[in-house]
Amino acid sequence: MRLKPILGLVPAPQHVVEVAAVPYDVVDRAEAAALAAGKPYSLLHVDRAEIDLPETVDAYDDAVYAKARENFRRLQADGVLVREVEPAVYFYRQTMGGHTQTGLIAGCHIEDYENDLIKKHEKTRQVKEDDRTRLVDTLSAHTGPVFLTYRDDAAVDAIEREVTGAERPLFDFVADDGIGHAVWRVTGERASRLAALFAREVPCAYVADGHHRSASAARVGGERRSRNPAHTGEEDYNWFLGVLFPASQLRILPYNRAVLDLHGHTADSLLAAIAAAGMAVTPTDGKQPAAPRSVHLYLGGGRWYALSWAPDPTASPVDALDVSVLQARVLGPILGIDDPRTSERIDFIGGIRGPEALEQRVNEGRAACAFSMYPTTVDQLMAISDAGQIMPPKSTWFEPKLRSGLVIQTF
């Protein structure tokens, strides 16, 4: 697959902590406003510009995109975002507790996305894709990278160790949430060597997180391409910002479920129906499954149950996922959650919050039951993407989250 050093924008060193922002799609409007309060240089003023407008203004109003462009230009005019002097790729290291992962920030080609060398495993929501497409087109910039993964390559790893072990990072800070972020700039021959390695030794990459961002990048590039009679494929609009992590370094947390009511069941009749659906139901003191093909159910009052089942050797990669089995055997037929994408009777809770968040919801009466999942693996994600299949909604929760604004690609 193709990678390209980019001549991007980066924060001036004294402003990087304030500029760096969580991805636009992990916070709602109120949360974004709270995070950006008192921080005029936060990239959330660009990625979520509605926070600078009255609450009566819809998040997709024309005024939001105009405000985003105004704020983006101001950050450049004020010297908060500065242009690099030469094209570069960047190693980006995140540290969360005892976990560390290091990826490569670079330009990725939209044709690799279109030709499925950059593989997907989720469907996008049209309204969300339209929003990011319009923002990217308005700014002529990719402000946050698409989170990609690839099968480990020893030669790439060797260059990463060579750079990060001997050179001073461009940025190195700990964010308010305690997650460490460090970025090393790579230029010249080593950047060219990395691009050549990916072209020769990395046949494909996988979208781990950022399906809307990558789909939007491809749409904007395609629209610019169609309007340019002299198009060559090398124009900057043909590339989008990605950060590629070796698969072995990634950590996926579970994406847990809470259901608001028991769909006419009592606790006892629910357990009986689950057993009748071919699952073993066992009271347990454990709050989290220790292995695949097991889900833990919480019914309040400290009552946890382990639900387990035998493997189905004929199941497709998607159907074999724990979240798929739970949906097919319990959530749909027993609890009436026919479409988890649209149902208002189910909530999804990221595994970073732990099973205690599930207990709290049920104990406070905000849910009738909750399901603690075993995390989907990177190997499962890759197998599903390789098969051209789509994962169920809310199957993966990657942690730590990337920061937007550390490197910005313009076109």
Number of C-alpha atoms within 10 A of each C-alpha: 20 21 25 23 21 26 20 25 21 22 25 16 14 10 15 20 21 18 27 22 24 20 21 19 13 9 13 11 15 11 12 23 19 12 15 21 13 10 14 13 24 25 28 28 26 27 29 24 24 25 23 17 13 8 11 7 14 12 17 15 11 11 15 22 24 16 19 23 20 15 22 22 14 14 20 15 11 10 12 21 26 17 17 14 9 11 16 22 27 25 24 25 20 23 16 16 10 5 13 16 17 23 24 24 30 29 25 24 26 25 18 18 22 15 9 16 19 23 24 27 24 20 13 15 11 9 11 14 19 16 17 22 21 17 25 23 20 14 19 16 21 29 27 27 27 25 23 24 27 21 18 15 14 11 13 19 14 10 16 20 13 11 18 18 10 8 11 13 17 15 19 18 14 14 14 9 7 11 17 17 22 20 23 22 19 21 16 12 9 14 21 16 15 22 20 16 17 19 14 11 15 17 13 19 25 25 24 26 21 20 21 23 26 28 21 25 28 23 21 24 25 16 13 16 17 11 9 9 8 8 12 9 14 10 12 18 24 22 27 32 28 26 23 24 25 20 22 13 14 20 19 19 22 25 25 29 23 24 22 19 17 19 15 11 14 11 13 8 12 18 20 14 17 19 17 12 15 13 21 16 19 15 12 16 12 12 23 21 18 13 11 17 20 22 26 26 27 24 21 20 9 13 13 22 21 22 23 20 17 10 10 9 7 8 10 13 19 21 17 17 24 21 28 18 17 19 21 16 17 19 23 14 14 19 21 17 20 14 13 18 12 9 11 11 16 20 15 17 20 19 23 16 13 17 21 9 17 27 24 14 18 21 17 10 13 14 23 19 23 28 28 25 28 24 25 20 19 21 12 15 23 23 16 21 23 17 13 13 16 15 22 18 16 18 23 24 21 19 16 20 15 23 20 22 28 29 27 22 25 20 18
